[in-house]
Amino acid sequence: MQKTDYKKEFIKTFDMFRGRYSKWQVWNDFLYLTAVSMANLFPTAEKQKREAQYYEIWNKYPKELQKLFPSLIDIVTAALTENAEQDFLGTLYHELRLHQQQKGQFFTPYDISRFMVEVQFCGNDMIEMKNKQYISVNDPACGAGSLLIAFANVAKRHGINYQKDVLFVAQDIDQTAALMCYIQLSLLGCPAIIIVGDSLLKPDMHPDNSLWFTPFFQLNRWKFRDIFVDAAASGS
Ligand SMILES: C[S@@+](CC[C@H](N)C(=O)[O-])C[C@H]1O[C@@H](n2cnc3c(N)ncnc32)[C@H](O)[C@@H]1O
């Protein structure tokens, strides 16, 4: 049976906006609508503000284009379900040449990320980590999440249930990148906090930062509660 080319499918649907909206605008609107539809399944401090922004974006588009957004989400979901070993949105971001908008922002190709994670966690390292209450991993300049996706897959190969026993923390100064990471980690079932903010000047839970909690974080929130205690103690 012939495999579906999800990137081609995505680009075909994405191209239907052409002529009326810029690629950059549609990409960012798609990311925001998708991220809010996931984040707002749970109560958060930013829920109402995000919902208002969601409808502001949604109402910019005529009905025949509105219905394309769920189709795009379906394609990303199917792609990552079929093959979790990829940075699907990060690759598309480059293929659609959207990175040029951000002065040549480059993400690590997924195979390189996987290699980097594998060489760090060879042998018994992961097994030893299994004895901890949970493992945490942080990328303070996460991009679309290539390194963290690789971490999830490597952890799984080493017998660790990353959906339960790993806390992923990711930060990026750029909301576009952070939301790509948020969507992908959400779809892979990673318990994760994605932070939009400058990791040098305002790291972690700094009050000026915007926080995005994945559904699997919310479901396991009790387990990771010490992260909020530590953040309060450090004054961030
Ligand atoms: C080279 S990309 C790497 C992304 C990802 N770690 C990967 O390996 O694919 C660098 C990322 O760092 C982000 N960045 C640059 N300066 C930052 C800062 N001060 N705080 C947070 N993120 C930053 C950029 O927006 C970009 O997404």
The ligand as a MOL file (V3000), in Angstrom:
LIG
                    3D

  0  0  0     0  0            999 V3000
M  V30 BEGIN CTAB
M  V30 COUNTS 27 29 0 0 0
M  V30 BEGIN ATOM
M  V30 1 C 19.1600 27.2730 16.0870 0
M  V30 2 S 17.4630 27.2820 16.6600 0 CHG=1
M  V30 3 C 17.5070 25.7100 17.5150 0
M  V30 4 C 16.1520 25.2140 17.8690 0
M  V30 5 C 16.0790 23.8060 18.4700 0
M  V30 6 N 16.7670 23.7120 19.7400 0
M  V30 7 C 16.6410 22.7750 17.5080 0
M  V30 8 O 17.6960 22.2070 17.8350 0
M  V30 9 O 16.0300 22.5410 16.4520 0 CHG=-1
M  V30 10 C 17.6110 28.4740 17.9550 0
M  V30 11 C 16.2860 28.8950 18.6140 0
M  V30 12 O 16.6010 29.7320 19.7300 0
M  V30 13 C 15.6670 30.7620 19.8330 0
M  V30 14 N 16.2830 31.8350 20.6430 0
M  V30 15 C 17.2640 32.6930 20.2720 0
M  V30 16 N 17.5770 33.5040 21.3130 0
M  V30 17 C 16.7890 33.1260 22.3560 0
M  V30 18 C 16.6540 33.5920 23.7020 0
M  V30 19 N 17.3860 34.6050 24.1940 0
M  V30 20 N 15.7400 32.9760 24.4920 0
M  V30 21 C 14.9810 31.9630 24.0180 0
M  V30 22 N 15.0730 31.4910 22.7560 0
M  V30 23 C 15.9780 32.0550 21.9320 0
M  V30 24 C 15.3280 31.1020 18.4000 0
M  V30 25 O 14.0580 31.7340 18.2860 0
M  V30 26 C 15.3770 29.7150 17.7230 0
M  V30 27 O 14.0960 29.1190 17.6820 0
M  V30 END ATOM
M  V30 BEGIN BOND
M  V30 1 1 1 2
M  V30 2 1 2 3
M  V30 3 1 2 10
M  V30 4 1 3 4
M  V30 5 1 4 5
M  V30 6 1 5 6
M  V30 7 1 5 7
M  V30 8 2 7 8
M  V30 9 1 7 9
M  V30 10 1 10 11
M  V30 11 1 11 12
M  V30 12 1 11 26
M  V30 13 1 12 13
M  V30 14 1 13 14
M  V30 15 1 13 24
M  V30 16 1 14 15
M  V30 17 1 14 23
M  V30 18 2 15 16
M  V30 19 1 16 17
M  V30 20 1 17 18
M  V30 21 2 17 23
M  V30 22 1 18 19
M  V30 23 2 18 20
M  V30 24 1 20 21
M  V30 25 2 21 22
M  V30 26 1 22 23
M  V30 27 1 24 25
M  V30 28 1 24 26
M  V30 29 1 26 27
M  V30 END BOND
M  V30 END CTAB
M  END
